């Protein structure tokens, strides 16, 4: 199968793209930075493309049976900015229909369900909900993935010898590794049929965020790490002066409070169970 990937160079896009290549897909990477994409994936076809530019997408989507989207709201974005998951999605869907694409795969979010719970209202989660609505109304067969918290978040948060934590995590989440998720994406897009599919993606073990972070720190192979905790209120206060910190405060609040339950039975049946634990990931993490 020929598949085009948008977001291949991101934290989770990279392991997904690696697994698509390993599964035998002919991968075309649509990237704003072709040099970066080529350095990561020297054997893949790279096309310079931007979701703001329909003509660039048109060239990259020719002869593609499927498209996988790994999009996100950047931490410094504002509500009125161009959002890849909604504004860009509309352009992409138009071009995908024109090119005859037969399936769209899209990484959404499980924790976005926290929108509206306990008075929580965040425009970023509304963008993500709107992206799902656009896909379901597109007329194209879509496969939507709703992953739990990725183990890669520990690597992303680590600053030198410190892994900072904010707030009190009272709920458990089923941490999943990007590599396991990538394998499930590769299998899902091979399934026949033209119906829409939705999969909750969860890992093999559940922990609170703090417990998961402690496991990661204890078993991280590259160097010694130390957990440093701060009250969520401090993060919220600093968020008044920084969009990036404000983003972090909102996502931490949602992760710490969303009452996640195990829902991945059908995903494991259809796509195979994940195998990597936090300890496994910590041993190979950069």
Buried (B, 14 or more C-beta within 10 A) or exposed (E): BBBBBBBBBBBBBBBBBBBBBEBEBBBBBBBBEBEBBBEBBEEBBBBBBBBEBBEBBBBBBBEBBBBBBBBBBEBEBEEEEEBBBBBBBEBBBBBBEEBEBBBBBBBBBBBBBBBEEEEBEBBBBBBBBBBBEBBEEBEBBBBBBBBBBBBBBBBEBBEEEEBBBBBEBEBBBBBBBBBBBBBBBBBBBBEEEEEBBBBBBBBBBBBBBBBBBBBBBEBBEEEEBEBEEEEBEEBBEBBEEEEEBBBBBBBBBBBBBBEBEEBBEEBBEEBEBBEBBBEBBBEEBE
